[in-house]
């Protein structure tokens, strides 16, 4: 198996343990190796320590997110915007849940660089996709003459409007996510006659 394949298996294992199972105590070299079905030596050959594993898992997840967001931004106007909000809300929810889950665990001290990377993505990268949609569809903004770049940052910030406890408990069920997005649309896009359909 190639190094790329080993790394992907290991990073997929981190995602399974941390985000799907939400087992923070399971984020150890031993358990990651077991979940990835590789030897611990292979894990340590690929990554120098748990800090690097968690950081690279964060980068891997956001690169996937960015690739999908690029595709979504090319969809038609309102449909594109609704689908992108759903895509981003899921990423933000997972981040919020992970942040809450690790705060009382040993693994939290290994996550500083991952949090910095995540925050940079939310602050700088994520708004660029909204900007791409808005400059092609200025009618989506509430008022004529609004600065699309500033409003793009506002949209991302709006995804954090929900109370933290709501994000922590969100199940990522399609119907629940869709309901939350409709709430956002009614608050942010009062000029739209109806909530656009979503790309589920």
N, C-alpha and C positions, 0 to 999 in steps of 0.2 A: 504494500500500500504506500502511496506517495505521501510526502510530508504534508501536502495540502489536504489530502483526505484525512490524515490523522488530526490535523488542527481543526478541521471542520467537525469531526466527530466529537472532539473534546469541547469545542465551543457550543455545539448543539446540546451536549450533556449539561453544561452550565445553564443554558436556557431552560432545559427541562427541570433541573433541580431548583433553580432560583425563581423562575417566573411561573412555571406551570404547577409544580409541586409546592412551591413557596416554602421549601425546606432549607432555611438558612444554615442550620447546623450541618447540613449535607454538603455545603460548599467547602469541601476539603479535597486535597490532592487524591487521597485514597478513594473517596466516594465518587469523585469526578471520573477517575480512571475506571472504577467499577461500572458506572453508568454508561460510559463511552465504550465499554468492553475492550479496553486496552490496558497494557501494563503501566504501573506507576512510572516506571523508567521512561516510557514513551512520552508521558505527560511532561516529565521533567526535562526530557530532551527537546521538546517543542517549546516549553515555557520555563523561564528561570525560577518562577515562584507563583504563589496564588495571586499576588498583586497583578502580575502581568496577565495571568489567565482572565481575571475579572475585567481588566482594562480592555483586553483584546475582544472579550465577549461583548462588551459595550460597543466597541467600534464596529464589530461584525453586525450587531443588531441594527445600528443606525445606518450603516452602509446599505443594508437591505431595505430599510425604511426609506432612505433617500432615493434608491433606484425605483421603488414603487411610486413614490411621490412624483418623480419625474414623469412617469407614465400617466399618472392621474391628471397632472397639470395640462396634458395635451387633449383631454376630453372636452366636450362642449361645455360652455359657460356654467350655468347653475348646477348642472349634473357634476361637473368637475369639482366645483366648490364644495358641494355636499359630500362627495366621496372623499375629498381630501380632509375635510373636517373629521369624518369618521375615522380615517386612517390615522390621523394625528392624535385624536382623543384616545384611541387604543394605546398608542405609544406612551402618551403622558400618564395614562392610568397605570400601566405596567411600571413605569418609573416611580410613580407615587407609592404604589404598593410595595415595590422592592425597597424604597427608601424607608418606609415604615417598618417593614419586616426585619431589616438588618440593624436598626438603630440600637438594639440592646444585645447584639451579638458580636462576637470576636471579629467577624468578617468586616465589620464596619470600618475598622482602621485600615483595611486594605482597599477601600473603595473611593478614596479622595479623588484620585485622578479620573476615575470613571464618572464621578459626579461633575467634575469640571468639564469633561468632554460632553456630557449630556447637556449641561446648562448652555454650553457654547452652541450646541446643535439647536436647542430651543430658541436661543436668542438671535442667532445669525443665519443658520441654514434654513430652518423651517419656514420663516417668513418669506423667503425668496420664491417659494412655490405659490403662495397666495399672491404675491406681487405679479408673477407671471400670468396668473389667471385674471387679475384685476385690470392690468393694462390692456388686455385683449377684450375685456368685458367691463368697461367702466360703469355700465348701468347697474352692476351688482353693488356698487357703493351707495350708501344712503343719500348722499348729497353730491351734486355736480361740483367739480372743481376740487374734490378732496384729494389729498396727497396719497397716492396708491401705496407708496412705500411705508408711510406711517401707518396707514390703515391695515396693511399686511401684518405689521408687528402687533397692532391692537387685536387682530383676529386671533393670533397665536396666544396672546395674553388672555383672551377671553376663554380659552379652553381651560384655564386654571380658575375660572369663576366659581366652579362648584366647590363646596366645602371639602376639605381634605378627607373627612370621614366618608363622603360620597365616593370619592375616587378610590379610597382604600377598599370599599365594599363592592365596587362595581364588578359585575361578573363577566363582562365582555360578551354577554349574550347579545345576539344581533338585535333583538327587539328592545332590549334595555339601552343599547348604544344608540339605536335609531331614535328612541324617545328622548334621550339627552340631546341629540343633535337638533331635533325639532325645537326643543326649548331654546337652544342657541339661535336658531334661525329666526324664531319669532322675536327674540330680543334684539338681534343685530341687523336683520334685513326686513324691516317693517314695510319696505316698498315692494316686496315680492307678494304676489297673490296667493301662492301656496308653497309649501316646502317641496323642493325638488326631490325627485326619486334618487335612490342611492344605489351604488354599485356593490351589491352584496354577492 
